[in-house]
Amino acid sequence: MNTHASVVVIGGGVMGAAIAYHLAAAGVRDVLLLERDALAAGSTSKAAGGVRAQFSDELNIQLGARSLEAFGRFGEEIGHDIGLHRVGYLFLLSTPQEVASFEAGVRLQNALGVPSRMIDPAEARRLSPLIRTDGLLAAAFSPDDGHCTPEAVDDPDEGGR
Ligand SMILES: Cc1cc2nc3c(=O)[nH]c(=O)nc-3n(C[C@H](O)[C@H](O)[C@H](O)COP(=O)(O)OP(=O)(O)OC[C@H]3O[C@@H](n4cnc5c(N)ncnc54)[C@H](O)[C@@H]3O)c2cc1C
């Protein structure tokens, strides 16, 4: 194992792997990524794979939107399919407090260029026919969001395990 490196990144989850990749892409020559188990052995391989920009604060909305862009380029840039499906992300809201909170979130998301919108229960059912609309007041939907295969982001050769 190398005993010297310009940068040592500890942890080969999605964060460590992305940091190591971007340092190398920026021209840092000797980046060492240390993982005590297998790449993506931690939370990364346990994630459900939802990817979205529907958050309630500016920083997370912008991070989510930039991540969606990066995931969209992933196949071309890295040469590996991460199973990205931008089928949208639907939040079902059943209390007035949730509706008010998501309305504020959607306003902020729209101001930052995220095409989310509030929809009524009938439209939510049309988008996702298996849901029950009893007690549903509204829903929030963004067509740009979706899901991918989290462990594939980390370890293309081994499928993350
Ligand atoms: C059940 C579940 C569902 C989730 N669903 C989603 C989702 O749908 N969408 C979403 O965006 N996020 C989701 N997440 C969150 C997401 O998985 C995490 O935010 C993300 O994986 C964190 O990545 P990470 O690289 O910071 O951590 P990790 O993937 O945990 O990586 C940390 C790595 O560091 C290694 N390590 C730790 N200590 C040392 C050490 N001393 N030396 C060497 N290596 C070390 C570990 O072995 C591990 O591999 C979910 C998480 C869980 C648990």
Ligand as a Chemical Component Dictionary entry (heavy atoms), coordinates in Angstrom:
data_LIG
# 
_chem_comp.id                   LIG 
_chem_comp.type                 NON-POLYMER 
_chem_comp.pdbx_formal_charge   0 
_chem_comp.three_letter_code    LIG 
# 
loop_
_chem_comp_atom.comp_id 
_chem_comp_atom.atom_id 
_chem_comp_atom.alt_atom_id 
_chem_comp_atom.type_symbol 
_chem_comp_atom.charge 
_chem_comp_atom.model_Cartn_x 
_chem_comp_atom.model_Cartn_y 
_chem_comp_atom.model_Cartn_z 
_chem_comp_atom.pdbx_ordinal 
LIG C1  C1  C 0 -32.114 2.359  4.518  1  
LIG C2  C2  C 0 -31.542 3.599  3.839  2  
LIG C3  C3  C 0 -32.211 4.156  2.755  3  
LIG C4  C4  C 0 -31.701 5.299  2.136  4  
LIG N1  N1  N 0 -32.353 5.807  1.045  5  
LIG C5  C5  C 0 -31.854 6.889  0.399  6  
LIG C6  C6  C 0 -32.474 7.378  -0.780 7  
LIG O1  O1  O 0 -33.476 6.832  -1.254 8  
LIG N2  N2  N 0 -31.928 8.473  -1.386 9  
LIG C7  C7  C 0 -30.797 9.095  -0.894 10 
LIG O2  O2  O 0 -30.337 10.089 -1.498 11 
LIG N3  N3  N 0 -30.179 8.647  0.221  12 
LIG C8  C8  C 0 -30.680 7.564  0.867  13 
LIG N4  N4  N 0 -30.055 7.094  1.987  14 
LIG C9  C9  C 0 -28.894 7.844  2.485  15 
LIG C10 C10 C 0 -27.626 7.468  1.713  16 
LIG O3  O3  O 0 -27.479 6.057  1.663  17 
LIG C11 C11 C 0 -26.420 8.094  2.417  18 
LIG O4  O4  O 0 -26.612 9.477  2.560  19 
LIG C12 C12 C 0 -25.113 7.871  1.655  20 
LIG O5  O5  O 0 -24.964 6.524  1.246  21 
LIG C13 C13 C 0 -23.946 8.293  2.533  22 
LIG O6  O6  O 0 -22.768 8.024  1.829  23 
LIG P1  P1  P 0 -21.407 8.104  2.565  24 
LIG O7  O7  O 0 -20.343 7.846  1.532  25 
LIG O8  O8  O 0 -21.332 9.377  3.354  26 
LIG O9  O9  O 0 -21.456 6.950  3.681  27 
LIG P2  P2  P 0 -21.295 5.361  3.528  28 
LIG O10 O10 O 0 -21.879 4.800  2.278  29 
LIG O11 O11 O 0 -21.765 4.768  4.827  30 
LIG O12 O12 O 0 -19.722 5.184  3.399  31 
LIG C14 C14 C 0 -18.839 5.291  4.489  32 
LIG C15 C15 C 0 -17.742 4.263  4.245  33 
LIG O13 O13 O 0 -16.682 4.531  5.149  34 
LIG C16 C16 C 0 -16.137 3.306  5.550  35 
LIG N5  N5  N 0 -15.412 3.582  6.788  36 
LIG C17 C17 C 0 -15.908 4.048  7.949  37 
LIG N6  N6  N 0 -14.921 4.233  8.845  38 
LIG C18 C18 C 0 -13.764 3.893  8.225  39 
LIG C19 C19 C 0 -12.417 3.863  8.621  40 
LIG N7  N7  N 0 -12.051 4.236  9.855  41 
LIG N8  N8  N 0 -11.488 3.458  7.726  42 
LIG C20 C20 C 0 -11.845 3.081  6.465  43 
LIG N9  N9  N 0 -13.117 3.091  6.027  44 
LIG C21 C21 C 0 -14.070 3.485  6.906  45 
LIG C22 C22 C 0 -17.327 2.386  5.699  46 
LIG O14 O14 O 0 -16.972 1.014  5.599  47 
LIG C23 C23 C 0 -18.189 2.826  4.503  48 
LIG O15 O15 O 0 -17.962 2.048  3.333  49 
LIG C24 C24 C 0 -30.513 5.925  2.622  50 
LIG C25 C25 C 0 -29.826 5.348  3.691  51 
LIG C26 C26 C 0 -30.319 4.193  4.287  52 
LIG C27 C27 C 0 -29.551 3.573  5.426  53 
# 
loop_
_chem_comp_bond.comp_id 
_chem_comp_bond.atom_id_1 
_chem_comp_bond.atom_id_2 
_chem_comp_bond.value_order 
_chem_comp_bond.pdbx_ordinal 
LIG C1  C2  SING 1  
LIG C2  C3  SING 2  
LIG C2  C26 DOUB 3  
LIG C3  C4  DOUB 4  
LIG C4  N1  SING 5  
LIG C4  C24 SING 6  
LIG N1  C5  DOUB 7  
LIG C5  C6  SING 8  
LIG C5  C8  SING 9  
LIG C6  O1  DOUB 10 
LIG C6  N2  SING 11 
LIG N2  C7  SING 12 
LIG C7  O2  DOUB 13 
LIG C7  N3  SING 14 
LIG N3  C8  DOUB 15 
LIG C8  N4  SING 16 
LIG N4  C9  SING 17 
LIG N4  C24 SING 18 
LIG C9  C10 SING 19 
LIG C10 O3  SING 20 
LIG C10 C11 SING 21 
LIG C11 O4  SING 22 
LIG C11 C12 SING 23 
LIG C12 O5  SING 24 
LIG C12 C13 SING 25 
LIG C13 O6  SING 26 
LIG O6  P1  SING 27 
LIG P1  O7  DOUB 28 
LIG P1  O8  SING 29 
LIG P1  O9  SING 30 
LIG O9  P2  SING 31 
LIG P2  O10 DOUB 32 
LIG P2  O11 SING 33 
LIG P2  O12 SING 34 
LIG O12 C14 SING 35 
LIG C14 C15 SING 36 
LIG C15 O13 SING 37 
LIG C15 C23 SING 38 
LIG O13 C16 SING 39 
LIG C16 N5  SING 40 
LIG C16 C22 SING 41 
LIG N5  C17 SING 42 
LIG N5  C21 SING 43 
LIG C17 N6  DOUB 44 
LIG N6  C18 SING 45 
LIG C18 C19 SING 46 
LIG C18 C21 DOUB 47 
LIG C19 N7  SING 48 
LIG C19 N8  DOUB 49 
LIG N8  C20 SING 50 
LIG C20 N9  DOUB 51 
LIG N9  C21 SING 52 
LIG C22 O14 SING 53 
LIG C22 C23 SING 54 
LIG C23 O15 SING 55 
LIG C24 C25 DOUB 56 
LIG C25 C26 SING 57 
LIG C26 C27 SING 58 
# 
